[in-house]
Amino acid sequence: MSHYSAIIAEKMGLPSEHTEIILLASPMHDVGKVGIPDAVLLKPGRLNEVERKIIESHCIIGAEILKGSDVPLMKLSQTIAFTHHEKWDGSGYPTRLKGADIPIEGRIVALADVFDALSNKRVYKPAMSLDDTMSIIREGSGTHFDPAVVDAFQKGWDRITEVYDRYKEI
């Protein structure tokens, strides 16, 4: 997922130093899940409304864990942890940020995280094909995802699939 984020950042024209820090900070996006009970985190199948609110709190927990540092890597890790579930149309969480109010790193990691989640098996679902995953991402352009991030993702598709093939779960 971090490699997908770096590819997207590069294709968006971000400086190489910024792309590198996104590569290093993005793995911390879900650090807040350490504060989520296993009964919710590992539940096979759909979450109920209460469980959904609990899982959504991982963004706030993660930002709290990572706060307080002056180190740029840690500051960006905190931003990513807090904003990677915000959506372009304002329907995300935890604060319903919209459009360019969502930091670019959060917008990038949002797409990389969804691609990784959809294309790999999870306790609650089977892996989707890359074609189906790409269709969902394209459909989410302008609602779930920043259209410019989707465009960069598509431009990096050959490299994205190379990373996918290298790390895919068997």
N, C-alpha and C positions, 0 to 999 in steps of 0.2 A: 504494500500500500504506500509506503514511503517512496519507493522508486516511481510509482505511478504519479505521485504528487510532484516529484522533481521533474519528470518528463513534461507534465502539464505546465509547470512554472517556466521551464526552458522554452517550450513552444509559445508561451505567452510573451516571451521576450524579456523576462525578468533577468537581472544581472546574475552572473554565475555564482557570486558570493551569496546572493539571496536564495537562489535555487538550492545551494548546498545547505544552508541553514534550514530550509523547508524539509529537505531530505532527512536531516538530523532531528528536527523538532516534531515532525508528523507522527512518528511512532508513539508519542506520548498522548495522542488524541483521546484514547480510551482509558487513560490511567485512573480516571474516576470510577471505573467499574470495580476497583478494589473495594469500594464502599457499598456495592450492591450485593444483597444476599444471594447466595448460590441458587436458592429456590426460584428466584426470579431470573437470574442471569443464565441459568442452565435449563430453564423450563422448555421442554419440547412443545411446540405448538404455539398458538396465539396467546398473547398476554391479555389479561382483563384490564379494565381502566385503571385500577389501583396499581397493578403491576407495571403498566405502561408509565405512569407518573414516577414510579420508583426508578425504572430504568432511565427515564429522561433526566433524572437528577444527576446522572454520572457526569454531565458537562459541568455542572456547578461544583461538584465534588472535585473533579479534576483540576478546575481552575483554582480552587482553594488549596489543593495539594501543591500546586506549582507557583503560587503567588509569593511575592516578597523578594524575588531575586532581581539584581541589576544586570545579570548576565543575559546578553541578547538571546541566546539559545533558549534559556528558561523562560524569558518573557514571551517569546514567540510560541513556545510550547504551551504556555498558559492561554494565549489567545486562541490557538488551534483547539485546545481541549474545550474551551468555552463556546466556540462558534461553529464547530464542524457539523452541527445539526440544524443550523439556520438555513432557511430556503430563500431563494431569490425573490419569491412572491410574498414573503413575510409570514408564511404559515409554519415556519420551523420553530425550534426551541433552543435555548431556554427563554430568550427575550423577544422573539418574533422580529428580529432585525430583517430589513428588506433591502434588496438591491445592493448598491455600492456602500451602504452602511455596514454591510458584512465585510470584515477585513478580507483582502484577496486571498490570504493564506487559508482562512476558513472556507472560502468558496472553492478553492482548489482541493483541499482535503475532503470536503463534502462529496465531491464527485469521485475522487479516488477511493474513498471509504465505501461508497455505494457500489462501485464497480467490483471491488474486492469482495464485499458481502454477497452480491448477487452471483458472481461467477464461481464462488467456492461453496462447498457444503457447510452448513451450520447445523447445530443441534436441532434447530427448529425448522430446517428446510433443506432440500437437495440443491446442488449446484445448478445454475442455469447455463445454457449454452452462451457462447460469446455473442452470437447473433442476437439472441433474445435480450441479453444484457445491454448490448449497444442500442437496440430498439427502445428499451426503457429509458436509457440516458438521453437519446435524441428526443423522445416524447417529453422528457422533463426539462428540456431547454426552455428557459424563459419562465418556468414555474418553480421547479425544484432547484434547477441549476442556472448559474450565470451563463448566458449564451456564449460569451467569449471563452469561458472555461471549457464548455462543450466543444467549441471549435478547436481549441488547442489540444484537447484530448483526441479528437479525430485526426488532427495533423500528426500526432504522435502515435497513432494506432499501431504501426509496425513495431515500434519499440515497446509499446504497452504489451502487445501479444508476446514479444520475446521474453519480457519479464514474467508474464503470466505462465508461459511454458516452462520457464526455469524454476518457478516456485510453486506451481500448482500442486494441490493435494492429490495424491493418488488414491 
